[in-house]
């Protein structure tokens, strides 16, 4: 039985080679025969894909298609309504804390995800965007939040700057984001 691989650069996610032979030059992920054939005959282009951390554990990568333009953008797969919780029960994900009294938004990454993310340079120059809306209504945008990833990769948590104080103090809101990682939680604090 043949085994098929994609060689990739861990720093950028760029595909270096699609092959049926192991190579020591770059790390690899295993792919199925059909995916291999799609790349070899040109149905898929290596320029349209990246190999990125899956967020599931410290060493797992997955093949991910780049969003080429808005026509290819699938809202159902890409936009995520962040679940509002009272306590943190995940060990691998992004936590966004809304302090209703102070009117702040603070972002943190769980230790497991952080340990994985600092092993690559891919995320350090990226920015993660969050959108605050009326509760359960993504059509009424109240505020946009942006967090440079380097701030949470090199600190335990980071406060999001340039926020609307009134919105940050409003309890009846929802937070949405483009889904980059598997798990997100939204916690509201009143102290």
Residue pairs with C-beta under 8 A, 6 or more apart in sequence:
2 20
2 33
3 20
3 30
4 18
4 19
4 20
4 30
4 31
4 32
4 33
4 35
4 36
5 17
5 18
5 19
5 20
5 21
5 22
5 23
5 28
5 29
5 30
5 31
6 15
6 17
6 18
6 19
6 28
6 29
6 31
6 39
6 51
6 63
7 15
7 16
7 17
7 18
7 19
7 23
7 25
7 26
7 27
7 28
8 14
8 15
8 16
8 26
8 27
8 28
8 29
8 50
8 51
8 61
9 16
9 26
10 27
10 61
10 119
10 120
10 122
11 120
11 121
11 122
12 50
12 121
12 122
13 50
13 51
13 52
13 64
13 122
14 50
15 46
15 49
15 50
15 51
16 25
16 26
17 23
17 26
18 31
18 36
18 39
18 40
18 46
20 36
22 28
27 61
29 51
29 61
29 62
29 63
31 63
35 44
35 63
37 43
38 44
39 45
39 46
48 65
48 66
48 68
49 63
49 64
49 65
49 66
50 63
50 64
50 66
51 61
51 62
51 63
51 64
52 61
52 62
52 64
52 122
53 60
53 61
53 62
53 116
53 117
53 120
53 122
54 60
54 61
54 62
54 182
55 92
55 93
55 113
55 116
55 181
55 182
55 183
56 92
56 182
57 92
57 112
57 116
58 112
58 115
58 116
58 119
59 116
67 73
67 78
77 179
78 178
78 179
79 138
79 176
79 177
79 178
79 179
80 176
80 177
80 178
80 179
80 184
81 136
81 138
81 174
81 175
81 176
82 96
82 130
82 174
82 175
82 176
82 177
82 184
82 185
82 186
83 184
83 185
83 186
84 174
84 185
84 186
84 187
84 188
85 185
85 186
85 187
86 187
87 187
88 95
88 110
88 185
88 187
90 110
90 183
90 185
91 110
91 111
91 112
92 110
92 112
92 113
92 182
92 183
93 109
93 110
93 113
93 181
93 182
93 183
93 184
93 185
94 107
94 108
94 109
94 110
94 113
94 128
94 181
94 183
94 184
94 185
95 107
95 108
95 109
95 110
95 184
95 185
95 187
96 105
96 106
96 107
96 130
96 175
96 184
96 185
96 186
96 187
97 105
97 106
97 107
97 108
97 157
97 187
97 188
97 189
98 104
98 105
98 168
98 173
98 175
98 186
98 187
98 188
98 189
99 105
99 106
99 168
99 189
99 190
99 191
100 168
100 169
100 170
100 171
100 188
100 189
100 190
101 169
101 189
101 190
101 191
102 168
103 163
103 165
103 166
103 168
103 169
104 159
104 160
104 163
104 168
105 130
105 145
105 159
105 160
105 163
105 168
106 157
106 158
106 159
106 160
107 128
107 147
107 151
107 152
107 157
107 158
107 159
107 160
108 152
108 156
108 157
108 158
109 117
109 152
109 153
113 181
114 152
114 153
117 123
117 149
117 153
118 153
123 149
123 153
124 149
124 150
124 153
125 149
125 150
126 148
126 149
127 146
127 147
127 148
127 149
128 146
128 147
128 149
128 177
128 178
128 180
129 144
129 145
129 146
129 147
129 177
129 178
130 144
130 145
130 146
130 147
130 160
130 175
130 176
130 177
131 138
131 141
131 143
131 144
131 145
131 175
131 176
131 177
132 141
132 142
132 143
132 144
132 145
132 167
132 173
132 174
132 175
133 139
133 140
133 141
133 142
133 173
133 174
133 175
133 176
134 140
134 142
134 172
134 173
134 174
135 172
135 173
135 174
136 174
137 174
138 174
138 176
142 164
142 167
142 170
142 173
143 163
143 164
143 167
143 168
145 160
145 163
146 160
147 158
147 160
151 158
152 158
167 173
171 188
174 186
175 186
177 184
